[in-house]
């Protein structure tokens, strides 16, 4: 691949990551961010969860589900990378 710059010289461009590598990085970044965010929610103050009443229990249930899905994402990327 090449492109001529304003000085008439041909510049070379290189693809840094393949499509597969870009997808892996997106999944890894998103999953890791979700794991951190939902993991910190466990250390939240009990009174804050209790203050939300029934919604607090529902939010905590969703937190656990999202945390597990994110964990599957990280593990999947690691296993795919090893293959």
VEXDREN-2710 file (C-alpha; in Angstrom, 1 decimal):
% VEXDREN-2710
k/r/px/py/pz
1/UNK/0.0/0.0/0.0
2/UNK/1.2/3.5/-0.6
3/UNK/0.2/7.1/-0.8
4/UNK/2.0/10.1/-2.1
5/UNK/2.4/12.9/0.5
6/UNK/2.6/16.6/-0.3
7/UNK/6.3/16.3/-1.0
8/UNK/5.7/13.7/-3.7
9/UNK/7.3/10.9/-1.7
10/UNK/5.5/7.7/-1.4
11/UNK/4.4/6.8/2.1
12/UNK/3.9/3.3/3.3
13/UNK/1.0/2.3/5.5
14/UNK/0.9/-0.9/7.6
15/UNK/-2.1/-2.5/9.1
16/UNK/-1.3/-2.8/12.8
17/UNK/-4.0/-5.2/13.8
18/UNK/-6.0/-7.7/11.8
19/UNK/-9.8/-7.7/12.1
20/UNK/-9.6/-10.7/14.5
21/UNK/-7.1/-8.9/16.7
22/UNK/-9.3/-5.8/16.8
23/UNK/-12.4/-7.8/17.8
24/UNK/-10.3/-9.5/20.5
25/UNK/-9.2/-6.2/21.9
26/UNK/-12.7/-4.7/21.9
27/UNK/-14.0/-7.8/23.8
28/UNK/-11.1/-7.8/26.2
29/UNK/-11.4/-4.0/26.9
30/UNK/-15.2/-4.1/27.3
31/UNK/-15.2/-7.3/29.5
32/UNK/-12.4/-6.1/31.7
33/UNK/-14.1/-2.7/32.2
34/UNK/-17.3/-4.4/33.1
35/UNK/-15.6/-6.8/35.5
36/UNK/-13.9/-3.9/37.3
37/UNK/-17.1/-1.9/37.6
38/UNK/-19.4/-4.8/38.6
39/UNK/-16.7/-6.1/41.0
40/UNK/-16.4/-2.8/42.8
41/UNK/-20.2/-2.9/43.3
42/UNK/-19.7/-5.8/45.7
43/UNK/-17.8/-3.6/48.0
44/UNK/-20.6/-1.0/48.1
45/UNK/-22.1/0.1/51.4
46/UNK/-24.9/-2.3/52.6
47/UNK/-27.1/0.6/53.6
48/UNK/-27.1/1.9/50.0
49/UNK/-28.4/-1.4/48.7
50/UNK/-30.9/-1.7/51.5
51/UNK/-32.1/1.9/50.9
52/UNK/-33.1/0.8/47.3
53/UNK/-35.4/-1.9/48.7
54/UNK/-36.6/-4.4/46.2
55/UNK/-34.8/-2.5/43.4
56/UNK/-31.5/-3.1/45.2
57/UNK/-31.9/-6.8/45.1
58/UNK/-32.8/-6.6/41.4
59/UNK/-29.8/-4.4/40.6
60/UNK/-27.5/-6.8/42.5
61/UNK/-28.9/-9.7/40.5
62/UNK/-28.2/-7.9/37.3
63/UNK/-24.7/-7.0/38.5
64/UNK/-24.0/-10.7/39.1
65/UNK/-25.2/-11.7/35.6
66/UNK/-23.3/-8.9/33.9
67/UNK/-20.2/-9.9/35.9
68/UNK/-20.4/-13.5/34.8
69/UNK/-21.0/-12.7/31.2
70/UNK/-17.9/-10.4/31.2
71/UNK/-15.9/-13.2/32.8
72/UNK/-16.9/-15.5/30.0
73/UNK/-15.7/-12.8/27.5
74/UNK/-12.3/-12.5/29.1
75/UNK/-11.9/-16.3/29.3
76/UNK/-13.0/-16.7/25.7
77/UNK/-10.5/-14.2/24.4
78/UNK/-7.7/-15.8/26.4
79/UNK/-8.6/-19.3/25.1
80/UNK/-8.9/-18.1/21.5
81/UNK/-5.6/-16.3/21.8
82/UNK/-3.9/-19.5/23.0
83/UNK/-5.2/-21.5/20.0
END
